[in-house]
Amino acid sequence: MTRDPFGDDTPVYVISVAAELSGLHPQTLRTYDRMGLVSPGRTTGRGRRYSMRDIVMLREIQRLSQEEGINLAGIKHILELQRENVRLRDELERAHASLNQLAGELESTRAVAARLAQQARQGGAGTSSGGGDLVPIHRTRVVLWHERGRE
């Protein structure tokens, strides 16, 4: 699975620690939370708990704002696109894994079909009944065979 570039998501830091670690004022963190730029976890008493991912995102928000001159609406859009990018990469990885598994199953099925076709050309040699004729039971690109009389 793709590593999330924003880090660990365990909410452990209270707002004062998160503010110190990010170099921002606690009120700025509250504003970013209200805007949906960063969504810290909550305690049962509704207190904010920031994760390392949140701290990294806060630093990135500050960098984009101060160094790149991007406004907060633009930053929000950038962060949403980054999250979507991570989600799509994960989805693509899962699709590749599924395709690889299907390719292996197809290869295995083709090998069995080829072996059965070879047995059929040899007059059924090697079948469990000792030489009965094989006939197709289903027509697809892969033909399955069974012994005649066992339909």
C-alpha positions as CSV (number, residue, x, y, z in Angstrom):
1,M,0.0,0.0,0.0
2,T,1.2,3.5,-0.7
3,R,2.7,5.4,2.2
4,D,0.8,8.4,3.3
5,P,3.1,11.4,2.9
6,F,1.5,13.1,5.9
7,G,2.7,10.6,8.5
8,D,1.2,8.8,11.5
9,D,-2.5,9.4,12.2
10,T,-2.5,8.6,15.9
11,P,-4.1,11.7,17.7
12,V,-1.9,12.4,20.7
13,Y,-0.9,16.0,20.9
14,V,-3.0,18.6,22.7
15,I,-3.4,22.0,20.9
16,S,-0.7,23.8,22.8
17,V,1.9,21.1,21.9
18,A,0.7,20.9,18.3
19,A,1.0,24.7,18.0
20,E,4.5,24.6,19.4
21,L,5.5,21.7,17.1
22,S,4.0,23.4,14.0
23,G,5.2,26.9,14.8
24,L,1.7,28.3,14.7
25,H,-0.6,30.0,17.2
26,P,-3.3,27.8,18.8
27,Q,-6.0,30.2,17.4
28,T,-4.6,29.5,13.9
29,L,-5.0,25.8,14.5
30,R,-8.6,26.3,15.6
31,T,-9.2,28.4,12.4
32,Y,-7.7,25.7,10.2
33,D,-9.8,23.1,12.0
34,R,-13.0,25.2,11.3
35,M,-12.0,25.6,7.6
36,G,-11.4,21.8,7.3
37,L,-7.7,22.2,6.4
38,V,-6.7,20.0,9.3
39,S,-9.1,17.8,11.2
40,P,-7.7,16.7,14.6
41,G,-9.1,13.8,16.6
42,R,-11.4,14.6,19.5
43,T,-11.5,13.4,23.1
44,T,-14.8,12.5,24.7
45,G,-14.8,16.0,26.1
46,R,-14.4,17.4,22.5
47,G,-10.8,18.5,23.1
48,R,-8.6,18.5,20.0
49,R,-5.9,15.9,19.7
50,Y,-3.4,16.3,16.9
51,S,-1.4,13.5,15.2
52,M,2.0,13.7,13.6
53,R,0.2,13.8,10.3
54,D,-1.7,16.9,11.4
55,I,1.6,18.5,12.5
56,V,3.2,17.8,9.1
57,M,0.1,19.2,7.4
58,L,0.2,22.3,9.5
59,R,3.8,22.9,8.6
60,E,2.9,22.3,4.9
61,I,0.0,24.8,5.1
62,Q,2.4,27.4,6.6
63,R,5.0,26.7,3.9
64,L,2.5,27.0,1.1
65,S,1.1,30.2,2.5
66,Q,4.4,32.0,3.4
67,E,6.8,30.7,0.8
68,E,4.5,30.1,-2.2
69,G,2.0,32.9,-1.5
70,I,-1.1,30.6,-1.8
71,N,-4.3,31.6,-0.1
72,L,-6.1,29.3,2.3
73,A,-8.7,28.3,-0.2
74,G,-6.0,27.3,-2.7
75,I,-4.2,25.4,0.0
76,K,-7.4,23.5,0.9
77,H,-7.8,22.5,-2.7
78,I,-4.1,21.3,-2.9
79,L,-4.5,19.2,0.2
80,E,-7.7,17.6,-1.1
81,L,-5.9,16.8,-4.4
82,Q,-3.0,15.3,-2.5
83,R,-5.4,13.1,-0.5
84,E,-7.2,12.0,-3.7
85,N,-3.9,11.2,-5.3
86,V,-3.0,8.9,-2.3
87,R,-6.4,7.3,-2.5
88,L,-6.1,6.7,-6.3
89,R,-2.6,5.3,-6.0
90,D,-3.8,2.8,-3.3
91,E,-6.7,1.9,-5.6
92,L,-4.4,1.4,-8.5
93,E,-2.1,-0.8,-6.4
94,R,-5.0,-3.0,-5.4
95,A,-6.1,-3.2,-9.0
96,H,-2.6,-4.3,-10.1
97,A,-2.5,-6.9,-7.4
98,S,-5.9,-8.3,-8.5
99,L,-4.8,-8.3,-12.2
100,N,-1.6,-10.2,-11.3
101,Q,-3.7,-12.7,-9.3
102,L,-6.1,-13.1,-12.2
103,A,-3.2,-13.5,-14.7
104,G,-1.8,-16.3,-12.6
105,E,-5.2,-18.1,-12.4
106,L,-5.6,-17.7,-16.1
107,E,-2.2,-19.2,-16.8
108,S,-3.0,-22.1,-14.4
109,T,-6.3,-22.7,-16.1
110,R,-4.7,-22.6,-19.6
111,A,-2.1,-25.2,-18.4
112,V,-4.8,-27.5,-17.1
113,A,-6.8,-27.1,-20.3
114,A,-3.7,-27.8,-22.5
115,R,-2.9,-30.9,-20.4
116,L,-6.5,-32.1,-20.8
117,A,-6.6,-31.4,-24.5
118,Q,-3.3,-33.4,-24.9
119,Q,-4.9,-36.3,-23.0
120,A,-8.0,-36.1,-25.3
121,R,-5.8,-36.2,-28.4
122,Q,-4.1,-39.3,-27.0
123,G,-7.4,-41.0,-26.7
124,G,-8.1,-40.3,-23.1
125,A,-4.9,-41.8,-21.8
126,G,-4.3,-41.0,-18.1
127,T,-8.0,-40.4,-17.2
128,S,-9.3,-41.8,-14.0
129,S,-11.5,-44.5,-15.7
130,G,-8.6,-45.8,-17.6
131,G,-9.1,-44.4,-21.1
132,G,-12.7,-43.1,-21.4
133,D,-13.4,-40.5,-24.0
134,L,-13.4,-36.8,-22.9
135,V,-16.1,-34.5,-24.2
136,P,-16.6,-30.7,-23.5
137,I,-19.2,-29.8,-20.9
138,H,-19.1,-26.0,-21.4
139,R,-18.1,-23.9,-24.3
140,T,-15.9,-20.9,-23.5
141,R,-12.5,-19.8,-24.5
142,V,-11.3,-22.3,-21.9
143,V,-12.9,-25.8,-22.6
144,L,-13.5,-28.0,-19.6
145,W,-13.6,-31.8,-20.1
146,H,-15.1,-34.7,-18.3
147,E,-15.3,-38.4,-19.1
148,R,-18.2,-39.5,-21.4
149,G,-21.0,-41.1,-19.5
150,R,-20.3,-39.0,-16.3
151,E,-22.5,-36.1,-17.5
